[in-house]
Amino acid sequence: MGLADVLATVPDGSPQASLAHQVDYARLPSHVAVIMDGNGRWAAQRRLPRVEGHRAGIDSVRDVVEVSARLGIDVLTLYAFSVENWKRPPAEVSVLMGLLKRYLRLELDTLMENDIRFRVIGSEDGLSPDVRFELAAAERRTGANGGMRFNIALNYGGRAEIVAAARRAIAAGIDPQALDERQFGELLYTGGQPDPDLLIRTSGEMRVSNFLLWQIAYAEIWVTDTLWPDFRSRHFLEAVVAYQKRERRYGGIKEEAVGAGR
Ligand code: FPP
């Protein structure tokens, strides 16, 4: 994992190669979360049905998973389907579920070869048995892998996740006075994983769309106008380089300012 691994898959002298050289591999974001948006617009620009945008978006998923693993990112979370997405036409929902199943079936060997541990985060309620079966099979098969953790958020809603965690705390009889932020975080789907340091959103929208609401409290947000089906490793590397130029304060002040008493 690192520069050599990224360079192994990108053409010499390409923008990706130049960006890969700009990354500081000692300061990578531990967890990168991505709101994949713009599939419909991508299709509309080409006078294609919306679902063709989702289909094309699979290539972007492959590229981003590969570059993240090669960089040495610990956790990658992709927002594939929100609890609100059930409002879409049934035919579109069915294509999305079908694409997910197909992706998992086709990519499982690659995930294994790259030591990637797959997990789905979200509610199982409402998912059809065949989708659940495919998800469980992929989780089981990759469960012992020790490399990058790859979460797909499916039937996911940030508020619903927080409510579910509160219910879990109550059901477990946890003393409300003793419950702190660390312990509460462990009750979320992402328990045991670091919070996202970097949140990427494609297609220019400035919204968080009910995604990882608790976990993104201090995430740096990077928005690109690029539509998801056009998003590739180059854009991901751009986001990481931009992230590394930011100054993260977590509500505090600059360290030099502390020393200077300012
Ligand atoms: C948003 O575009 C995208 C989605 C709701 C689905 C994303 C799903 C995939 C890329 C395919 C399956 C995913 C995996 C991980 C295998 P939109 O339809 O809201 O676009 P628009 O805002 O332009 O209409």
py3Dmol code that shows the C-alpha trace and the ligand (Angstrom):
import py3Dmol

protein = """\
ATOM      1  CA  MET A   1       0.000   0.000   0.000  1.00  0.00           C
ATOM      2  CA  GLY A   2       1.388   3.381  -0.945  1.00  0.00           C
ATOM      3  CA  LEU A   3       2.925   5.270  -3.831  1.00  0.00           C
ATOM      4  CA  ALA A   4       4.336   2.232  -5.666  1.00  0.00           C
ATOM      5  CA  ASP A   5       0.976   0.442  -5.500  1.00  0.00           C
ATOM      6  CA  VAL A   6      -0.878   3.431  -6.929  1.00  0.00           C
ATOM      7  CA  LEU A   7       1.733   4.004  -9.644  1.00  0.00           C
ATOM      8  CA  ALA A   8       1.499   0.342 -10.678  1.00  0.00           C
ATOM      9  CA  THR A   9      -1.979   0.961 -12.113  1.00  0.00           C
ATOM     10  CA  VAL A  10      -1.698   4.439 -13.639  1.00  0.00           C
ATOM     11  CA  PRO A  11       0.064   5.480 -16.859  1.00  0.00           C
ATOM     12  CA  ASP A  12       3.468   7.149 -16.467  1.00  0.00           C
ATOM     13  CA  GLY A  13       3.224  10.922 -16.725  1.00  0.00           C
ATOM     14  CA  SER A  14      -0.593  10.882 -16.275  1.00  0.00           C
ATOM     15  CA  PRO A  15      -2.412  13.356 -13.997  1.00  0.00           C
ATOM     16  CA  GLN A  16      -3.058  10.424 -11.626  1.00  0.00           C
ATOM     17  CA  ALA A  17       0.673   9.695 -11.413  1.00  0.00           C
ATOM     18  CA  SER A  18       1.431  13.337 -10.660  1.00  0.00           C
ATOM     19  CA  LEU A  19      -1.288  13.440  -7.970  1.00  0.00           C
ATOM     20  CA  ALA A  20      -0.062  10.164  -6.483  1.00  0.00           C
ATOM     21  CA  HIS A  21       3.331  11.842  -5.966  1.00  0.00           C
ATOM     22  CA  GLN A  22       1.682  14.765  -4.171  1.00  0.00           C
ATOM     23  CA  VAL A  23      -0.013  12.559  -1.559  1.00  0.00           C
ATOM     24  CA  ASP A  24       1.594  12.403   1.891  1.00  0.00           C
ATOM     25  CA  TYR A  25       1.243   8.703   2.665  1.00  0.00           C
ATOM     26  CA  ALA A  26       1.927   9.264   6.360  1.00  0.00           C
ATOM     27  CA  ARG A  27      -1.145  11.514   6.707  1.00  0.00           C
ATOM     28  CA  LEU A  28      -3.832   9.697   4.777  1.00  0.00           C
ATOM     29  CA  PRO A  29      -7.451  10.103   5.853  1.00  0.00           C
ATOM     30  CA  SER A  30      -8.277   6.913   7.792  1.00  0.00           C
ATOM     31  CA  HIS A  31     -11.853   6.811   6.609  1.00  0.00           C
ATOM     32  CA  VAL A  32     -13.197   8.271   3.367  1.00  0.00           C
ATOM     33  CA  ALA A  33     -16.964   8.384   2.823  1.00  0.00           C
ATOM     34  CA  VAL A  34     -18.494   9.116  -0.577  1.00  0.00           C
ATOM     35  CA  ILE A  35     -21.931  10.364  -1.609  1.00  0.00           C
ATOM     36  CA  MET A  36     -22.140   9.090  -5.179  1.00  0.00           C
ATOM     37  CA  ASP A  37     -24.433  11.544  -6.920  1.00  0.00           C
ATOM     38  CA  GLY A  38     -25.268  12.604 -10.470  1.00  0.00           C
ATOM     39  CA  ASN A  39     -26.015   9.289 -12.156  1.00  0.00           C
ATOM     40  CA  GLY A  40     -29.379  10.526 -13.413  1.00  0.00           C
ATOM     41  CA  ARG A  41     -27.915  13.760 -14.804  1.00  0.00           C
ATOM     42  CA  TRP A  42     -25.106  11.841 -16.479  1.00  0.00           C
ATOM     43  CA  ALA A  43     -27.685   9.682 -18.250  1.00  0.00           C
ATOM     44  CA  ALA A  44     -29.925  12.662 -19.127  1.00  0.00           C
ATOM     45  CA  GLN A  45     -26.958  14.458 -20.743  1.00  0.00           C
ATOM     46  CA  ARG A  46     -26.670  11.455 -23.058  1.00  0.00           C
ATOM     47  CA  ARG A  47     -30.433  11.080 -23.579  1.00  0.00           C
ATOM     48  CA  LEU A  48     -30.275   7.690 -21.887  1.00  0.00           C
ATOM     49  CA  PRO A  49     -32.635   6.232 -19.267  1.00  0.00           C
ATOM     50  CA  ARG A  50     -31.592   7.111 -15.678  1.00  0.00           C
ATOM     51  CA  VAL A  51     -30.630   3.521 -14.930  1.00  0.00           C
ATOM     52  CA  GLU A  52     -27.834   3.736 -17.504  1.00  0.00           C
ATOM     53  CA  GLY A  53     -26.222   6.302 -15.212  1.00  0.00           C
ATOM     54  CA  HIS A  54     -26.323   3.796 -12.355  1.00  0.00           C
ATOM     55  CA  ARG A  55     -24.874   1.116 -14.633  1.00  0.00           C
ATOM     56  CA  ALA A  56     -22.030   3.410 -15.679  1.00  0.00           C
ATOM     57  CA  GLY A  57     -21.476   4.303 -12.029  1.00  0.00           C
ATOM     58  CA  ILE A  58     -20.300   0.773 -11.310  1.00  0.00           C
ATOM     59  CA  ASP A  59     -17.026   1.444 -13.168  1.00  0.00           C
ATOM     60  CA  SER A  60     -16.448   4.420 -10.873  1.00  0.00           C
ATOM     61  CA  VAL A  61     -17.101   2.197  -7.841  1.00  0.00           C
ATOM     62  CA  ARG A  62     -14.487  -0.303  -9.066  1.00  0.00           C
ATOM     63  CA  ASP A  63     -11.930   2.432  -9.696  1.00  0.00           C
ATOM     64  CA  VAL A  64     -12.451   4.113  -6.337  1.00  0.00           C
ATOM     65  CA  VAL A  65     -12.293   0.844  -4.383  1.00  0.00           C
ATOM     66  CA  GLU A  66      -9.049  -0.045  -6.135  1.00  0.00           C
ATOM     67  CA  VAL A  67      -7.319   3.304  -5.671  1.00  0.00           C
ATOM     68  CA  SER A  68      -8.396   3.508  -2.012  1.00  0.00           C
ATOM     69  CA  ALA A  69      -6.993   0.071  -1.256  1.00  0.00           C
ATOM     70  CA  ARG A  70      -3.756   0.844  -3.111  1.00  0.00           C
ATOM     71  CA  LEU A  71      -3.330   4.167  -1.312  1.00  0.00           C
ATOM     72  CA  GLY A  72      -3.716   2.492   2.073  1.00  0.00           C
ATOM     73  CA  ILE A  73      -7.042   3.974   3.189  1.00  0.00           C
ATOM     74  CA  ASP A  74      -8.357   2.058   6.263  1.00  0.00           C
ATOM     75  CA  VAL A  75     -12.081   2.448   5.634  1.00  0.00           C
ATOM     76  CA  LEU A  76     -14.052   3.391   2.516  1.00  0.00           C
ATOM     77  CA  THR A  77     -17.815   3.915   2.747  1.00  0.00           C
ATOM     78  CA  LEU A  78     -19.971   4.384  -0.354  1.00  0.00           C
ATOM     79  CA  TYR A  79     -23.577   5.596  -0.122  1.00  0.00           C
ATOM     80  CA  ALA A  80     -25.424   3.308  -2.541  1.00  0.00           C
ATOM     81  CA  PHE A  81     -29.058   3.543  -1.442  1.00  0.00           C
ATOM     82  CA  SER A  82     -30.726   5.705   1.182  1.00  0.00           C
ATOM     83  CA  VAL A  83     -33.920   4.999   3.112  1.00  0.00           C
ATOM     84  CA  GLU A  84     -35.413   7.843   1.057  1.00  0.00           C
ATOM     85  CA  ASN A  85     -34.482   6.166  -2.246  1.00  0.00           C
ATOM     86  CA  TRP A  86     -37.492   3.802  -1.928  1.00  0.00           C
ATOM     87  CA  LYS A  87     -39.518   6.767  -3.235  1.00  0.00           C
ATOM     88  CA  ARG A  88     -37.980   6.234  -6.690  1.00  0.00           C
ATOM     89  CA  PRO A  89     -39.879   4.306  -9.378  1.00  0.00           C
ATOM     90  CA  PRO A  90     -39.910   0.563  -8.561  1.00  0.00           C
ATOM     91  CA  ALA A  91     -38.131  -0.241 -11.833  1.00  0.00           C
ATOM     92  CA  GLU A  92     -35.203   2.026 -10.886  1.00  0.00           C
ATOM     93  CA  VAL A  93     -35.020   0.522  -7.380  1.00  0.00           C
ATOM     94  CA  SER A  94     -34.998  -2.936  -8.877  1.00  0.00           C
ATOM     95  CA  VAL A  95     -32.131  -2.052 -11.268  1.00  0.00           C
ATOM     96  CA  LEU A  96     -30.118  -0.585  -8.382  1.00  0.00           C
ATOM     97  CA  MET A  97     -30.574  -3.746  -6.290  1.00  0.00           C
ATOM     98  CA  GLY A  98     -29.720  -5.888  -9.286  1.00  0.00           C
ATOM     99  CA  LEU A  99     -26.548  -3.900  -9.946  1.00  0.00           C
ATOM    100  CA  LEU A 100     -25.483  -4.282  -6.355  1.00  0.00           C
ATOM    101  CA  LYS A 101     -25.968  -8.047  -6.427  1.00  0.00           C
ATOM    102  CA  ARG A 102     -24.103  -8.322  -9.707  1.00  0.00           C
ATOM    103  CA  TYR A 103     -21.288  -6.104  -8.471  1.00  0.00           C
ATOM    104  CA  LEU A 104     -20.817  -8.265  -5.382  1.00  0.00           C
ATOM    105  CA  ARG A 105     -20.875 -11.487  -7.356  1.00  0.00           C
ATOM    106  CA  LEU A 106     -18.425 -10.235  -9.979  1.00  0.00           C
ATOM    107  CA  GLU A 107     -16.079  -8.398  -7.638  1.00  0.00           C
ATOM    108  CA  LEU A 108     -15.844 -10.881  -4.807  1.00  0.00           C
ATOM    109  CA  ASP A 109     -12.658 -12.489  -6.123  1.00  0.00           C
ATOM    110  CA  THR A 110     -11.045  -9.077  -6.570  1.00  0.00           C
ATOM    111  CA  LEU A 111     -12.043  -8.093  -3.032  1.00  0.00           C
ATOM    112  CA  MET A 112     -10.463 -11.319  -1.767  1.00  0.00           C
ATOM    113  CA  GLU A 113      -7.274 -10.844  -3.798  1.00  0.00           C
ATOM    114  CA  ASN A 114      -6.914  -7.363  -2.350  1.00  0.00           C
ATOM    115  CA  ASP A 115      -7.625  -8.476   1.234  1.00  0.00           C
ATOM    116  CA  ILE A 116     -10.655  -6.141   1.413  1.00  0.00           C
ATOM    117  CA  ARG A 117     -13.289  -6.719   4.127  1.00  0.00           C
ATOM    118  CA  PHE A 118     -16.774  -5.913   2.908  1.00  0.00           C
ATOM    119  CA  ARG A 119     -19.660  -4.821   5.126  1.00  0.00           C
ATOM    120  CA  VAL A 120     -23.090  -3.453   4.506  1.00  0.00           C
ATOM    121  CA  ILE A 121     -24.355  -0.687   6.755  1.00  0.00           C
ATOM    122  CA  GLY A 122     -28.041   0.128   6.909  1.00  0.00           C
ATOM    123  CA  SER A 123     -31.289  -1.567   7.766  1.00  0.00           C
ATOM    124  CA  GLU A 124     -32.130  -5.034   6.486  1.00  0.00           C
ATOM    125  CA  ASP A 125     -35.845  -4.222   6.690  1.00  0.00           C
ATOM    126  CA  GLY A 126     -37.386  -4.064   3.255  1.00  0.00           C
ATOM    127  CA  LEU A 127     -34.452  -5.685   1.443  1.00  0.00           C
ATOM    128  CA  SER A 128     -35.455  -8.726  -0.550  1.00  0.00           C
ATOM    129  CA  PRO A 129     -34.142 -12.154   0.534  1.00  0.00           C
ATOM    130  CA  ASP A 130     -31.935 -12.506  -2.566  1.00  0.00           C
ATOM    131  CA  VAL A 131     -30.214  -9.174  -1.885  1.00  0.00           C
ATOM    132  CA  ARG A 132     -29.727 -10.093   1.778  1.00  0.00           C
ATOM    133  CA  PHE A 133     -28.300 -13.453   0.723  1.00  0.00           C
ATOM    134  CA  GLU A 134     -25.748 -11.840  -1.611  1.00  0.00           C
ATOM    135  CA  LEU A 135     -24.729  -9.266   1.008  1.00  0.00           C
ATOM    136  CA  ALA A 136     -24.352 -11.886   3.730  1.00  0.00           C
ATOM    137  CA  ALA A 137     -22.317 -14.135   1.417  1.00  0.00           C
ATOM    138  CA  ALA A 138     -19.924 -11.282   0.589  1.00  0.00           C
ATOM    139  CA  GLU A 139     -19.593 -10.308   4.261  1.00  0.00           C
ATOM    140  CA  ARG A 140     -18.936 -13.912   5.242  1.00  0.00           C
ATOM    141  CA  ARG A 141     -16.403 -14.582   2.520  1.00  0.00           C
ATOM    142  CA  THR A 142     -14.395 -11.385   3.122  1.00  0.00           C
ATOM    143  CA  GLY A 143     -14.900 -11.362   6.919  1.00  0.00           C
ATOM    144  CA  ALA A 144     -11.396 -12.527   7.820  1.00  0.00           C
ATOM    145  CA  ASN A 145      -9.594 -10.150   5.460  1.00  0.00           C
ATOM    146  CA  GLY A 146      -7.306  -7.699   7.203  1.00  0.00           C
ATOM    147  CA  GLY A 147      -6.900  -4.955   4.584  1.00  0.00           C
ATOM    148  CA  MET A 148      -9.164  -2.050   3.755  1.00  0.00           C
ATOM    149  CA  ARG A 149     -12.651  -2.125   5.232  1.00  0.00           C
ATOM    150  CA  PHE A 150     -15.203  -1.389   2.542  1.00  0.00           C
ATOM    151  CA  ASN A 151     -18.710  -0.410   3.658  1.00  0.00           C
ATOM    152  CA  ILE A 152     -21.640  -0.044   1.319  1.00  0.00           C
ATOM    153  CA  ALA A 153     -24.431   2.017   2.856  1.00  0.00           C
ATOM    154  CA  LEU A 154     -27.641   0.393   1.690  1.00  0.00           C
ATOM    155  CA  ASN A 155     -31.137   1.221   2.901  1.00  0.00           C
ATOM    156  CA  TYR A 156     -29.228   3.641   5.096  1.00  0.00           C
ATOM    157  CA  GLY A 157     -30.399   6.772   6.910  1.00  0.00           C
ATOM    158  CA  GLY A 158     -28.318   8.699   9.413  1.00  0.00           C
ATOM    159  CA  ARG A 159     -31.219   9.656  11.671  1.00  0.00           C
ATOM    160  CA  ALA A 160     -32.608   6.106  11.609  1.00  0.00           C
ATOM    161  CA  GLU A 161     -29.142   4.821  12.560  1.00  0.00           C
ATOM    162  CA  ILE A 162     -28.991   7.147  15.578  1.00  0.00           C
ATOM    163  CA  VAL A 163     -32.483   6.139  16.709  1.00  0.00           C
ATOM    164  CA  ALA A 164     -31.577   2.452  16.311  1.00  0.00           C
ATOM    165  CA  ALA A 165     -28.430   2.986  18.404  1.00  0.00           C
ATOM    166  CA  ALA A 166     -30.472   4.722  21.123  1.00  0.00           C
ATOM    167  CA  ARG A 167     -32.878   1.774  21.145  1.00  0.00           C
ATOM    168  CA  ARG A 168     -29.950  -0.623  21.414  1.00  0.00           C
ATOM    169  CA  ALA A 169     -28.571   1.316  24.383  1.00  0.00           C
ATOM    170  CA  ILE A 170     -31.940   1.174  26.139  1.00  0.00           C
ATOM    171  CA  ALA A 171     -32.430  -2.521  25.330  1.00  0.00           C
ATOM    172  CA  ALA A 172     -28.955  -3.294  26.691  1.00  0.00           C
ATOM    173  CA  GLY A 173     -29.871  -1.524  29.938  1.00  0.00           C
ATOM    174  CA  ILE A 174     -26.961   0.904  29.668  1.00  0.00           C
ATOM    175  CA  ASP A 175     -27.007   3.455  32.488  1.00  0.00           C
ATOM    176  CA  PRO A 176     -27.997   6.758  30.785  1.00  0.00           C
ATOM    177  CA  GLN A 177     -25.659   8.703  33.073  1.00  0.00           C
ATOM    178  CA  ALA A 178     -22.735   6.505  32.063  1.00  0.00           C
ATOM    179  CA  LEU A 179     -23.445   6.638  28.320  1.00  0.00           C
ATOM    180  CA  ASP A 180     -20.856   8.830  26.634  1.00  0.00           C
ATOM    181  CA  GLU A 181     -20.086   9.753  23.016  1.00  0.00           C
ATOM    182  CA  ARG A 182     -17.462   7.038  22.607  1.00  0.00           C
ATOM    183  CA  GLN A 183     -19.810   4.304  23.823  1.00  0.00           C
ATOM    184  CA  PHE A 184     -22.696   5.647  21.752  1.00  0.00           C
ATOM    185  CA  GLY A 185     -20.494   5.655  18.638  1.00  0.00           C
ATOM    186  CA  GLU A 186     -19.809   1.958  19.224  1.00  0.00           C
ATOM    187  CA  LEU A 187     -23.548   1.259  18.950  1.00  0.00           C
ATOM    188  CA  LEU A 188     -23.727   2.674  15.431  1.00  0.00           C
ATOM    189  CA  TYR A 189     -23.323   0.522  12.312  1.00  0.00           C
ATOM    190  CA  THR A 190     -19.747   1.797  12.058  1.00  0.00           C
ATOM    191  CA  GLY A 191     -18.855   0.767  15.640  1.00  0.00           C
ATOM    192  CA  GLY A 192     -15.181  -0.179  15.795  1.00  0.00           C
ATOM    193  CA  GLN A 193     -14.299   1.973  12.785  1.00  0.00           C
ATOM    194  CA  PRO A 194     -12.766   5.451  12.798  1.00  0.00           C
ATOM    195  CA  ASP A 195     -15.079   8.339  11.888  1.00  0.00           C
ATOM    196  CA  PRO A 196     -14.707   9.662   8.329  1.00  0.00           C
ATOM    197  CA  ASP A 197     -11.963  12.254   7.991  1.00  0.00           C
ATOM    198  CA  LEU A 198     -13.012  13.100   4.464  1.00  0.00           C
ATOM    199  CA  LEU A 199     -16.476  13.210   2.920  1.00  0.00           C
ATOM    200  CA  ILE A 200     -16.592  13.412  -0.865  1.00  0.00           C
ATOM    201  CA  ARG A 201     -19.746  14.404  -2.728  1.00  0.00           C
ATOM    202  CA  THR A 202     -20.021  14.339  -6.495  1.00  0.00           C
ATOM    203  CA  SER A 203     -22.192  16.403  -8.866  1.00  0.00           C
ATOM    204  CA  GLY A 204     -21.854  19.703  -7.040  1.00  0.00           C
ATOM    205  CA  GLU A 205     -24.658  19.425  -4.477  1.00  0.00           C
ATOM    206  CA  MET A 206     -23.893  20.989  -1.091  1.00  0.00           C
ATOM    207  CA  ARG A 207     -25.861  18.596   1.105  1.00  0.00           C
ATOM    208  CA  VAL A 208     -25.069  15.745   3.467  1.00  0.00           C
ATOM    209  CA  SER A 209     -28.330  13.912   2.648  1.00  0.00           C
ATOM    210  CA  ASN A 210     -28.790  12.081   5.948  1.00  0.00           C
ATOM    211  CA  PHE A 211     -25.436  10.301   5.514  1.00  0.00           C
ATOM    212  CA  LEU A 212     -23.369   9.286   8.563  1.00  0.00           C
ATOM    213  CA  LEU A 213     -24.749  12.260  10.492  1.00  0.00           C
ATOM    214  CA  TRP A 214     -23.060  11.358  13.777  1.00  0.00           C
ATOM    215  CA  GLN A 215     -19.803  10.176  12.250  1.00  0.00           C
ATOM    216  CA  ILE A 216     -19.103  13.195   9.986  1.00  0.00           C
ATOM    217  CA  ALA A 217     -19.082  15.670  12.882  1.00  0.00           C
ATOM    218  CA  TYR A 218     -15.493  16.708  12.109  1.00  0.00           C
ATOM    219  CA  ALA A 219     -15.090  15.403   8.558  1.00  0.00           C
ATOM    220  CA  GLU A 220     -13.627  17.647   5.888  1.00  0.00           C
ATOM    221  CA  ILE A 221     -16.101  17.951   3.032  1.00  0.00           C
ATOM    222  CA  TRP A 222     -14.894  17.989  -0.578  1.00  0.00           C
ATOM    223  CA  VAL A 223     -17.454  18.579  -3.323  1.00  0.00           C
ATOM    224  CA  THR A 224     -16.755  18.187  -7.023  1.00  0.00           C
ATOM    225  CA  ASP A 225     -18.954  19.069 -10.003  1.00  0.00           C
ATOM    226  CA  THR A 226     -17.926  15.805 -11.640  1.00  0.00           C
ATOM    227  CA  LEU A 227     -20.885  13.443 -11.976  1.00  0.00           C
ATOM    228  CA  TRP A 228     -20.417  10.047 -10.327  1.00  0.00           C
ATOM    229  CA  PRO A 229     -20.148   7.987 -13.560  1.00  0.00           C
ATOM    230  CA  ASP A 230     -17.253  10.263 -14.623  1.00  0.00           C
ATOM    231  CA  PHE A 231     -15.520  10.062 -11.240  1.00  0.00           C
ATOM    232  CA  ARG A 232     -12.258   8.134 -11.345  1.00  0.00           C
ATOM    233  CA  SER A 233      -9.099   7.542  -9.297  1.00  0.00           C
ATOM    234  CA  ARG A 234      -7.787  10.927 -10.486  1.00  0.00           C
ATOM    235  CA  HIS A 235     -10.652  12.729  -8.709  1.00  0.00           C
ATOM    236  CA  PHE A 236     -10.207  10.618  -5.599  1.00  0.00           C
ATOM    237  CA  LEU A 237      -6.510  11.507  -5.489  1.00  0.00           C
ATOM    238  CA  GLU A 238      -7.409  15.192  -6.000  1.00  0.00           C
ATOM    239  CA  ALA A 239      -9.717  14.978  -2.989  1.00  0.00           C
ATOM    240  CA  VAL A 240      -7.020  13.394  -0.813  1.00  0.00           C
ATOM    241  CA  VAL A 241      -4.448  16.026  -1.848  1.00  0.00           C
ATOM    242  CA  ALA A 242      -6.968  18.829  -1.130  1.00  0.00           C
ATOM    243  CA  TYR A 243      -7.805  17.241   2.248  1.00  0.00           C
ATOM    244  CA  GLN A 244      -4.134  17.196   3.201  1.00  0.00           C
ATOM    245  CA  LYS A 245      -3.894  20.935   2.560  1.00  0.00           C
ATOM    246  CA  ARG A 246      -6.707  21.672   5.006  1.00  0.00           C
ATOM    247  CA  GLU A 247      -6.045  22.598   8.580  1.00  0.00           C
ATOM    248  CA  ARG A 248      -8.157  20.524  10.951  1.00  0.00           C
ATOM    249  CA  ARG A 249      -8.892  22.174  14.280  1.00  0.00           C
ATOM    250  CA  TYR A 250     -11.728  20.123  15.816  1.00  0.00           C
ATOM    251  CA  GLY A 251     -13.144  23.322  17.309  1.00  0.00           C
ATOM    252  CA  GLY A 252      -9.789  24.382  18.759  1.00  0.00           C
ATOM    253  CA  ILE A 253      -7.331  26.971  17.478  1.00  0.00           C
ATOM    254  CA  LYS A 254      -4.055  26.770  15.564  1.00  0.00           C
ATOM    255  CA  GLU A 255      -1.249  25.165  17.600  1.00  0.00           C
ATOM    256  CA  GLU A 256       1.098  28.141  17.046  1.00  0.00           C
ATOM    257  CA  ALA A 257      -1.657  30.423  18.362  1.00  0.00           C
ATOM    258  CA  VAL A 258      -1.824  28.352  21.586  1.00  0.00           C
ATOM    259  CA  GLY A 259       1.937  28.835  22.081  1.00  0.00           C
ATOM    260  CA  ALA A 260       1.721  32.552  21.387  1.00  0.00           C
ATOM    261  CA  GLY A 261      -1.145  32.950  23.859  1.00  0.00           C
ATOM    262  CA  ARG A 262      -3.426  34.290  21.126  1.00  0.00           C
TER     263      ARG A 262
END
"""
ligand_1 = """\
24
FPP
C -27.299 9.088 -7.098
O -27.531 9.512 -8.406
C -26.890 7.693 -7.067
C -27.586 6.683 -6.481
C -28.877 6.900 -5.800
C -27.152 5.284 -6.516
C -25.687 4.991 -6.572
C -25.520 3.594 -6.991
C -24.588 3.086 -7.822
C -23.469 3.855 -8.363
C -24.655 1.660 -8.247
C -24.612 0.598 -7.198
C -23.575 0.781 -6.172
C -22.627 -0.096 -5.744
C -21.822 0.273 -4.548
C -22.309 -1.358 -6.382
P -28.958 10.134 -8.788
O -29.746 9.064 -9.456
O -29.599 10.723 -7.580
O -28.511 11.237 -9.798
P -29.216 12.638 -10.105
O -29.129 13.447 -8.836
O -28.383 13.203 -11.216
O -30.625 12.334 -10.516
"""
view = py3Dmol.view(width=600, height=400)
view.addModel(protein, "pdb")
view.setStyle({"model": 0}, {"cartoon": {"style": "trace"}})
view.addModel(ligand_1, "xyz")
view.setStyle({"model": 1}, {"stick": {}})
view.zoomTo()
view.show()
